[in-house]
């Protein structure tokens, strides 16, 4: 699920949620957004396991984060019987001259053997502890990373 499927935010509640997440993600390192069931964030480069516009994917129990060249989409999957919440985040006036880059390669690899065609399978996908967007504003980098049970 990505921007083409995530074009509408529901009501002012969704707008307030988006503003709160942007504040938390854009705030100082001491602030964090708790993600259910996460011990440490793992960011995988997209090698075909997500929409082609996605550069990095981070999944955990109850959430998925899709990082594109100029935006992030956070999908929260609550308990059964509740609607999925999707929040698309952008930085107004930001300059995304550099492609996002994985930083701090983590041990282990992921494998995606989906479907019957081996040509579409992906194996040995690396994971990183953070993703860095360099120079989004003059002298400012944007970094997504996990800190214990939180995304910062």
N, C-alpha and C positions, 0 to 999 in steps of 0.2 A: 504494500500500500504506500503510495507516494503522492506528490502534489496533484497529479491528474485525478486521483481518487479522493483527494483530501481538500477539495476546493471550498467547502463551506464549513464554517464554524457556527455552532449552534448558540444562539441567543447571547445576551450579555454575560452569562455565566462562563461561556467558553472564552469570550474576550477577556474577562477578568482572570481566568485561569492562564491564558496565554501571557498576559501582562505579568502575572506572578512568576511564571516559569522563566520568562525573559529576565526579570529582575534577579531571580535566583541564579540563573546560569551566567548572567553578565556581571554579577556582583563580585566582591572581593573573594579571595580564596577561602575565607572563613565561612562563607555561606554555602549551603548545599541543598540539593533536592533529593530527598530520600526516594529510592526506587526499591519497591518490594522485592525481596528475594535475591538481592545482589550482594556478592561478597567483594568482587572487584570487577570493574568494567573491562571488557575485552572488545577491542575495535578491530573488525576484520575488513580488509580491503574488499570491495565488491568485484568479484571475478565471475559474475553471472548469477549469483544467488539472490539478487535484488534488482529492482528497476535500474536500467542503464544510467540514469541520472545520479544515482547514489554512488558516492565514492567510498564510504565506510559504513558498516553496520555494527550495531551493538545490541545484543538481545539478552534479556533476563526474564525471570519468572514475572509475568505481569506487565512487561513493557518491551518496546523495541525503539531504538533510536536510529534514524537514517540520516546520514550527513552527506549533503550534496555540495557542489562548489560554492554556493552562496546562501544556503539555508539548512535548517535542521527540521526534521519531522519526528515528533515524539508521539508514539502510539501507546496508550495505556489500556491494557486489557484487564478490566476488573473481574471480580468474581462472577460466576454464572448468573444469568438473569439481568445483568446490567449492560448498558451500551458501552461500546469502545469509545474512548475519548481520543481525539487526534488533534495535535497542536502543531502548527507550522510556524517556525520561528525564523525571522530575518533580522538583520541589523540595518536600520535605515541609514543611508549614506555611506555604508561600508564599501571598501574597495577590496575586491577579492582577486588581486592580480596573481597571487600564488595559489597553486592547487593545494588542497589539504594533504598533510603528510602524516603517516603513522610514526610515532615516536616510542621507543622502548619496547622492542620486540619481546613478546612473552613466550615462555616454553609451551610446547604442544602445537598441534595443528588441527584444523577442522577439515572434514570431508563431506562433500555433498554428492550423493549418488541418487539423484532424482530421475525418475523415468527409466526407460529401457535403453536409451541411446547413450552408449559410453562417451560419445563426443560431447555430450552436454554435462557430463559428470565433472566435478571439480574436487581435486584432492590436494592435500598439503597446503591449505590456505593458512597463512600466517596470521597472528593476532598481535595487537599493540596495546600498550597500557594507556596511551593517549593519542589524540589527533590534534595537530597544530595547524591553524590557519595563520600564516604570517602576514603582518602589516595590514590588517583589516581597516584600521585607522592609523594616521601617522603616529609611529612609535608604539602601536598597540597590536599585540597578537591575541588571537582567540584560541584557547586550548580546552578541549573536552577531555576529562579524565575521571577515573573512579577513585574514591577515597573511602575505604572500608565499605559501608553499605550505602554510599551516596554517589551521585553524579555531580561533579563540580565543573 
